[in-house]
Amino acid sequence: MASLLEGLRGQGVAADEAALLFEAPDRRVYWVGADDGDELRCNAYLACGPDANVLIDPGGRSHFAEVRRRVGAAIDPSSLTHLLVHHQDPDLCGSLPEWLAAYPSLRVVTSWRTSFFLRHYFAPGAPVPTAALVDRDAELEAGLGLTFPAAPFLHFPGAFVSYDPRSRFLFSGDILGASHADGWTLVIDDFDAHLRALEPFHRNYMASNRALRGFLANLEGLEIDAVLPQHGAILEGEDAGRALAWLRDLRCGTDLLYPDPA
């Protein structure tokens, strides 16, 4: 098995291509996001196995056509089995109605808190997809052996992340996401420069240092070779470890809005 991330450092992605990130006999992982120039670009991912093809954080409605074309560059989109949704923000999953209209057999994998809000993306009276819930049957449903560490209040109470033990990839949703006005690359090649993009996003969107430390405790024991966020760029190898360590002492959210009295 082989991660292909090292060879992608500092590169972009050609129009309508799916970027292969990991390949093994029983697993392939692709980047299939949107390259629309948005500062908070959509990084959708596709994880494929013998029995399931899972689209992770498919993006907003404006991203649907491009993400579907990129999925189609990797697999037949009709062979998708699951949509994995880490939280309910419209930039992350506003395209759910389009995906489910095109492929009605898709199953939505998410947390129960997130599933409560997904119905608001659909017309009144429209059937809401039954979700496989991460704290119940999602691992069985997804068929890929993924695990789902909780990430409450980062930044949504029901947020979680997904870990693939085959690739050792952590699909992190908004955590370790960044805003890039220009110069985006798929995999970062300058950690210090990237840190300057990470910091303002996390200070403003993440709840607190206590929440960050609780999340990091939920990752203990996992061997993480790369972090793949929904925004910004992928952190690979040593950069992934440095970024996770950086979270441990970061003050953000309520730490800054409601500081302890002097």
C-alpha positions, 0 to 999 in steps of 0.5 A: 500500500502507498500514500501518494501525498509526498509527490503532490506537495506544492501542486494544484489539481487539473480541471475535472481530475480526481487526485489519487492520494492513496492506493492499495489492493483494497483501498483507494482514496481521492481528492474530488473537491471543487477548485472554484477559487473560494478562500474556504474551498471545498475539499471533498474526498472519495474512499473506495473499497471492495464493498463501498464507495464513500463520498466524504463532505460532498460540498455545497450546491454550487459544488455539485456539478464539479464534484460529480465530474471529479468522482466520475473521473475515478469511478462510475458515480452510480456505484457510490454507496454512502455520503459521509457528512461530518457536520451540517454546514451548507458549504460542507453538505448543501448539495445533499438534495442533488446527490440524493436526487441523482442517486436515491440509493445513497446512504447518509452517514453522520451523527444523530445531532447532524441528522436532525438538521439535514432535513432543512435542506429538503423541500417541505414534505420531501422524504428525508434520507434515513441516516446511518448514525456514527454512534450506532451502525455507521461502521457496518453500513460504510463497509470500509472499517472507518472509525469516527472519533468525536469532535464536539464543539469543533465547531458544532456540538455533533461534529466528528471526524473519520479515520481510515486505518488502511491509509492512516488518513484522518478526515477532519472536517473543519479541524485544521482547515484554513482559509487561502485567498491565493496560492492554494496547493493540494498538499502543503509544502511550507508548514510555517506559512500554512500555520498563518492561514490556520490560526485565524480560522481556528481562533474564530471558529473553534470553541475552546482549548478544552474542546481541542484537548478533548478531541486530541484525547479521542485520537490517542492510539491512532497512527495518523499519516495525514490530516485531510480537512474540508477547507485549505490543504492536506497536511502530510507526514511530519506536518500532520503531527506538528499541526495536531500538536499545535492545537494542544495549546491554542486558545480560541473561541470562548477562551478569547471572548470570555477570558478569566477575570484578572 
